[in-house]
Amino acid sequence: MVISPHKSLAAYQTQLVVHGEVWNVFDKGSGKPIVFLHNGGGTLWNWAHQLEYFSTYYRVIAPDLPGFGRSHRSCEPLRLDTYVQGVSELIRILGCPKPIFVGNCIGSSIALKFALQQPEQVTALALFNVCGGIPMLNPSLQFWANIRPDTVVGKAIHQYLLHAVSHPDLQYLNTSLIYANNEPTLHPMLSQFIEHQRLDPKLRASLYWLAMGLDSFNMFSQPQQKPASFPPVLLGWGAQNRTLGTSWAKVLADWLTPDLFWLIEDAGHMPMYEQPKLVNERLEAFFKQ
């Protein structure tokens, strides 16, 4: 029997206990470790094109961040510091010191804060669309992120509405926010997981708890103190990003002073599968550099 190379990727998932909670983690290949961290509302399969490509030459690690994918669901706000602590423990468990971090949105924020705290523990950073919390969101998303009902009924309705938006059948509502153009052709592994989400509500994203913790990411809406000794940085931003506007790219670039700044044409908030070939080529060149 011939196994599809796409389906065989699923075999490289494992369940690990990190700080007492289950994380679902993709781990494949050997050599220099690269840790891919996905965006809020996503899953490790958002990086499927990159996992497939780079695991031939590197050890590729990609967790489902808590609240998403097949990792645990908490009943409390999903906060930046908790994610950083979890990722730090994850790479300790996996025995991969000084990885390269590649992130998108909140995944970039997690990688960046980790590097600011422990620059000597990071080889390089490839950061796409760094999330600076509520101030960076476009007005419609800010509205939902700022809602804080006072009553039990109000909180229940708010939670229900944000949970409903995570249903795969309603994702078309966000197409103009997420993509530069129409939804691109998705990698088979991502399409498969979205179908699993359609059938199993337990796999749907914890958007409510992310919204409740999003203010913890606000730090990156302001300049930070960059350590004197800091790993090389690629800062990428979708030129048509309507979730986190491109004006924020300059705010990050001014204090982060990246080694490579890349405004990605024909890409919005998801350049890794809007422009997978181009992203892979640029990442490969950056890693070799």
Secondary structure, DSSP 8 states (H G I E B T S, - for coil): ----HHHHGGGGEEEEEETTEEEEEEEE--SSEEEEE--TT--GGGGHHHHHHHTTTSEEEEE--TTSTTS---SS---HHHHHHHHHHHHHHHT--S-EEEEETHHHHHHHHHHHH-GGG-SEEEEES----GGGB-HHHHHHHH----SHHHHHHHHHHHHHHTSGGGGGGGHHHH-SSS-----HHHHHHHHHHHH-GGGS--HHHHHHHGGGGGGGGS-----SS---EEEEEETT-SSB-THHHHHHHHHH--SEEEEETT--S-HHHHSHHHHHHHHHHHHH-
